[in-house]
Amino acid sequence: MAGLEPLYAWARPAISRPQDALVCGIHWELIGHGYRCLGTGDQPGPDERKSELLPAGWEANKEVYTLRYKSTDDAQELLLKAIMVEDSMILNVMDRSSQKVADVTLAVANYINPEHLDDFHKVFKNTEELRTRITSGIIAPLGAPAGMARKEPEFKENMHWDENPLRLPPRQPMGTRAPSRPPPLSPFAVGGEDLDPFGGRSGGMIVDPLHSGVPQPRIDPSSGIPGRLPPGAVPPGARFDPFGPLGIGRPGPDPDHLPPPGYDDMFM
């Protein structure tokens, strides 16, 4: 409750009961939400003007405190009545412009230490709870002044794009080239690997789906092929031409696509 301390020091001579201190705290919460006090009573008096201070005579009636407030943008005017019922204070607030009404009941002992009215640092307790009760019970139902609307945090210009998942990644800067992908296997390289005794060229005659020019994770045959070769059957680093398709569900040629010569000869 920043700013409440000087207000309480100014109003201290008029504070003689715990409910006086509570009204002082409620008043400052309304000030923090964009309202200014006009005066006491149901009707306006002469030469009234908006002020952050409590008006003269605000504590005259210890059973019913009546204060009027107006928002800083002059759009709302509130009539606050704080009524004491035994040890509780009933706040009845009406917005005269919209005729909306809000009510909150506060137990005075929950927020005021009656034995420390002279010490500001000890007189108030549970201030966060009091702020929440005022905000949810009065400000929210009646609507905060337009000038006090909460602003959403703005994005920083130097924020990295991956810190905000709603932003698109930056485009490729002009004048730079995207990383090139390896070119596909040349069709004229077919058969070159069979002519190279060291196996350093590509393009063997055996159609191997693992070496078709499309980048795929390589399979180490020395570790074994489930259901076909046990581990260690192929020495590490040895050239290995797989027989049959590797893996489950890998597409392969249909043996009926290339029938033997003379297949349609009825005398064969």
Backbone torsions as a table, in degrees:
resi	resn	phi	psi	omega
1	MET	NA	65.9	-179.3
2	ALA	-62.4	133.8	-179.6
3	GLY	93.9	-13.1	-179.7
4	LEU	-72.1	-30.9	-177.5
5	GLU	-61.3	-49.8	177.5
6	PRO	-64.7	-33.6	177.0
7	LEU	-64.5	-42.3	-179.5
8	TYR	-66.5	-38.1	177.7
9	ALA	-64.3	-36.9	178.3
10	TRP	-69.1	-38.4	-176.3
11	ALA	-89.7	-3.1	-174.1
12	ARG	-55.8	-39.5	179.6
13	PRO	-60.4	-24.9	-178.4
14	ALA	-92.9	-6.5	-177.5
15	ILE	-91.1	114.2	-179.7
16	SER	-125.4	-11.8	-179.2
17	ARG	-134.6	158.9	-179.3
18	PRO	-58.2	-36.0	-178.9
19	GLN	-66.8	-26.5	174.9
20	ASP	-62.9	-44.6	179.6
21	ALA	-64.5	-38.0	-180.0
22	LEU	-67.1	-40.7	177.1
23	VAL	-61.9	-37.1	178.2
24	CYS	-62.5	-42.3	178.1
25	GLY	-67.5	-40.1	178.4
26	ILE	-64.4	-42.3	178.3
27	HIS	-57.3	-44.3	-177.2
28	TRP	-69.6	-29.3	175.2
29	GLU	-65.3	-41.3	177.1
30	LEU	-64.9	-37.1	177.1
31	ILE	-62.5	-41.8	-179.8
32	GLY	-66.6	-20.7	179.6
33	HIS	-96.4	13.7	172.2
34	GLY	98.1	18.5	178.1
35	TYR	-110.6	155.5	175.2
36	ARG	-130.2	144.2	-176.0
37	CYS	-81.1	136.4	178.6
38	LEU	-97.8	-37.5	-177.8
39	GLY	163.7	-167.7	-179.9
40	THR	-104.2	165.3	176.1
41	GLY	85.9	168.0	-178.5
42	ASP	-77.2	-28.4	-175.0
43	GLN	-112.8	150.2	179.4
44	PRO	-67.9	147.7	178.3
45	GLY	-105.9	179.7	-178.9
46	PRO	-73.2	144.0	174.7
47	ASP	57.2	40.8	177.6
48	GLU	-80.6	145.0	173.8
49	ARG	-149.9	154.7	-176.0
50	LYS	-69.6	137.8	-177.4
51	SER	-148.1	151.8	174.5
52	GLU	-82.9	-12.4	-179.5
53	LEU	-87.8	161.0	172.7
54	LEU	-76.0	140.7	-178.5
55	PRO	-73.0	162.9	178.1
56	ALA	-63.9	137.4	178.4
57	GLY	79.2	14.1	-177.8
58	TRP	-62.9	-26.7	-175.4
59	GLU	-102.4	12.9	-174.3
60	ALA	-62.1	-40.6	-178.9
61	ASN	-104.4	110.6	-176.9
62	LYS	-77.6	-9.4	-178.5
63	GLU	-99.3	-33.1	179.9
64	VAL	-138.1	114.3	176.4
65	TYR	-97.9	126.4	-178.4
66	THR	-123.0	117.5	-178.2
67	LEU	-134.5	148.3	178.3
68	ARG	-119.2	140.7	-176.8
69	TYR	-132.2	155.3	174.0
70	LYS	-136.8	140.8	179.3
71	SER	-69.1	158.2	-177.7
72	THR	-65.0	-23.4	177.6
73	ASP	-93.8	6.5	177.6
74	ASP	64.2	14.6	-178.2
75	ALA	-85.5	-23.5	-176.4
76	GLN	-130.5	143.8	173.5
77	GLU	-132.1	122.9	-175.4
78	LEU	-107.5	141.8	171.7
79	LEU	-113.6	112.7	-177.5
80	LEU	-104.1	128.9	172.6
81	LYS	-125.5	119.1	178.1
82	ALA	-105.6	109.0	-173.1
83	ILE	-107.1	127.7	178.4
84	MET	-87.4	126.9	174.7
85	VAL	-128.1	101.2	-174.1
86	GLU	57.3	-116.0	-177.1
87	ASP	-100.6	10.6	-178.4
88	SER	-117.1	155.5	177.9
89	MET	-117.9	124.3	177.8
90	ILE	-100.2	119.2	178.0
91	LEU	-95.9	121.4	175.7
92	ASN	-118.4	117.1	-175.1
93	VAL	-124.4	130.1	178.3
94	MET	-123.6	133.1	173.2
95	ASP	-88.6	111.6	-174.4
96	ARG	-69.4	-23.4	-179.6
97	SER	-76.5	-37.0	-178.6
98	SER	-109.1	-7.3	-177.8
99	GLN	63.9	19.0	174.6
100	LYS	-77.6	146.8	-177.7
101	VAL	-128.9	139.9	176.9
102	ALA	-132.4	145.3	-177.9
103	ASP	-132.7	140.5	176.3
104	VAL	-142.1	136.8	176.8
105	THR	-113.0	125.9	-177.4
106	LEU	-122.3	134.7	171.7
107	ALA	-83.2	118.2	-173.6
108	VAL	-58.6	-39.6	-176.6
109	ALA	-66.4	-17.7	178.9
110	ASN	-75.5	-17.2	-173.9
111	TYR	-127.6	-10.2	-176.6
112	ILE	-129.9	135.0	171.5
113	ASN	-94.8	104.2	-173.6
114	PRO	-64.1	-23.6	-178.5
115	GLU	-84.3	-1.4	-178.5
116	HIS	-125.8	39.8	179.2
117	LEU	-65.3	-22.6	-179.4
118	ASP	-86.2	-10.8	-176.0
119	ASP	-117.3	107.9	-177.9
120	PHE	-60.7	-36.1	-175.6
121	HIS	-72.3	-9.4	179.6
122	LYS	-122.2	-13.3	-173.1
123	VAL	-72.9	-35.5	-178.4
124	PHE	-96.7	144.8	174.6
125	LYS	-145.2	158.2	-178.4
126	ASN	53.3	45.7	-176.5
127	THR	-67.0	-34.5	178.7
128	GLU	-65.6	-39.0	177.4
129	GLU	-65.4	-40.3	178.3
130	LEU	-62.9	-42.4	178.9
131	ARG	-62.6	-40.5	179.7
132	THR	-65.9	-40.6	179.8
133	ARG	-64.7	-40.5	179.4
134	ILE	-67.8	-42.2	-178.1
135	THR	-66.1	-48.0	-176.5
136	SER	-77.6	-29.5	-175.8
137	GLY	-92.7	-21.9	-176.3
138	ILE	-123.4	-55.5	-173.6
139	ILE	-65.7	-48.1	-177.8
140	ALA	-63.5	-47.2	179.8
141	PRO	-64.9	-34.9	-177.7
142	LEU	-88.5	-20.0	-179.2
143	GLY	92.4	126.4	179.4
144	ALA	-72.1	152.1	175.6
145	PRO	-56.8	151.0	-174.9
146	ALA	-59.9	-36.0	-178.3
147	GLY	-72.4	-11.9	-177.9
148	MET	-104.4	12.9	178.8
149	ALA	-63.8	137.6	-177.6
150	ARG	-70.7	131.2	-179.7
151	LYS	-90.8	139.8	176.6
152	GLU	-76.1	144.0	179.5
153	PRO	-63.2	137.4	-179.5
154	GLU	-86.2	149.6	178.4
155	PHE	-74.4	141.2	176.4
156	LYS	-79.4	143.4	-179.1
157	GLU	-67.2	-31.9	-177.1
158	ASN	-93.7	15.4	178.1
159	MET	-71.6	133.2	178.1
160	HIS	-69.4	145.4	-171.9
161	TRP	-62.2	-32.2	-176.3
162	ASP	-80.0	-4.5	174.3
163	GLU	-78.3	-18.2	179.1
164	ASN	-124.1	108.7	-175.8
165	PRO	-68.9	-10.7	-179.1
166	LEU	-87.8	-8.0	-179.2
167	ARG	-96.6	147.2	178.9
168	LEU	-78.6	147.7	177.5
169	PRO	-66.5	152.9	-179.3
170	PRO	-65.0	147.1	177.9
171	ARG	-74.2	166.3	179.0
172	GLN	-63.8	123.8	-179.8
173	PRO	-59.2	147.4	178.8
174	MET	-67.4	144.3	179.0
175	GLY	88.0	-2.6	178.5
176	THR	-114.7	155.2	-179.0
177	ARG	-109.5	140.8	177.2
178	ALA	-70.4	149.3	179.1
179	PRO	-58.9	131.2	-176.7
180	SER	-79.7	143.3	176.2
181	ARG	-87.4	152.6	178.7
182	PRO	-62.5	136.5	-178.3
183	PRO	-66.2	152.5	178.2
184	PRO	-67.0	163.5	-177.8
185	LEU	-63.0	132.4	-179.7
186	SER	-69.2	135.7	179.6
187	PRO	-66.3	-19.8	-179.8
188	PHE	-84.0	-4.4	179.5
189	ALA	-88.8	-1.4	-178.8
190	VAL	-63.9	128.4	-179.4
191	GLY	94.1	-11.0	-178.6
192	GLY	-66.8	-34.6	-177.7
193	GLU	-68.9	-29.9	178.6
194	ASP	-70.1	-23.8	179.7
195	LEU	-88.4	-8.8	-176.9
196	ASP	-99.6	110.8	-178.5
197	PRO	-67.0	-21.2	-178.5
198	PHE	-91.9	-5.3	176.9
199	GLY	68.7	26.8	-178.2
200	GLY	-93.9	-3.5	179.8
201	ARG	-111.0	164.6	-179.5
202	SER	-110.0	161.8	174.9
203	GLY	107.0	43.3	177.7
204	GLY	-70.7	163.8	-178.2
205	MET	-76.6	-22.4	-179.8
206	ILE	-78.8	127.8	-179.5
207	VAL	-76.0	107.3	-177.9
208	ASP	-113.4	114.6	-179.7
209	PRO	-62.4	-19.0	179.2
210	LEU	-80.8	-11.5	-178.9
211	HIS	-128.8	41.3	-175.8
212	SER	-88.9	6.8	-179.9
213	GLY	97.8	-14.7	177.9
214	VAL	-91.8	124.7	-177.7
215	PRO	-58.9	121.7	177.8
216	GLN	-140.3	153.8	176.6
217	PRO	-64.3	130.2	-178.4
218	ARG	-77.2	150.2	178.6
219	ILE	-107.5	130.5	178.8
220	ASP	-88.4	106.9	-177.5
221	PRO	-67.5	-20.2	179.6
222	SER	-66.2	-19.5	178.6
223	SER	-84.6	-1.2	178.1
224	GLY	95.4	154.8	176.7
225	ILE	-122.2	117.4	-175.9
226	PRO	-54.5	129.2	177.1
227	GLY	79.5	-2.2	-177.5
228	ARG	-130.3	-53.7	-178.8
229	LEU	-128.9	136.2	175.8
230	PRO	-77.4	159.7	177.4
231	PRO	-58.2	135.0	179.1
232	GLY	90.3	-2.4	-179.5
233	ALA	-67.6	-30.4	178.4
234	VAL	-111.4	122.9	179.9
235	PRO	-60.5	145.7	178.6
236	PRO	-59.9	132.9	177.4
237	GLY	85.9	-5.5	-178.8
238	ALA	-75.4	149.5	175.0
239	ARG	-70.3	134.5	-175.2
240	PHE	-140.6	122.6	175.9
241	ASP	-102.8	110.8	-175.5
242	PRO	-65.7	144.4	176.3
243	PHE	-105.3	120.3	-178.3
244	GLY	82.3	160.8	179.8
245	PRO	-69.3	139.7	178.5
246	LEU	-93.5	143.3	177.8
247	GLY	88.0	169.4	-178.3
248	ILE	-98.6	133.0	175.9
249	GLY	83.0	5.2	-179.7
250	ARG	-74.0	129.3	-178.7
251	PRO	-66.5	142.3	-179.7
252	GLY	-141.4	171.0	-179.4
253	PRO	-70.1	146.0	176.8
254	ASP	-82.4	123.6	-178.5
255	PRO	-61.3	-18.9	179.0
256	ASP	-82.5	-5.3	-179.1
257	HIS	-68.7	-34.1	-177.6
258	LEU	-120.7	81.9	179.1
259	PRO	-67.4	157.8	179.7
260	PRO	-65.5	160.5	179.3
261	PRO	-61.8	141.0	-179.6
262	GLY	72.8	19.9	-177.2
263	TYR	-60.7	-32.6	-178.0
264	ASP	-90.9	11.3	178.0
265	ASP	-83.9	118.3	-174.1
266	MET	-69.9	-15.0	-178.6
267	PHE	-93.1	1.0	178.8
268	MET	-82.9	NA	NA
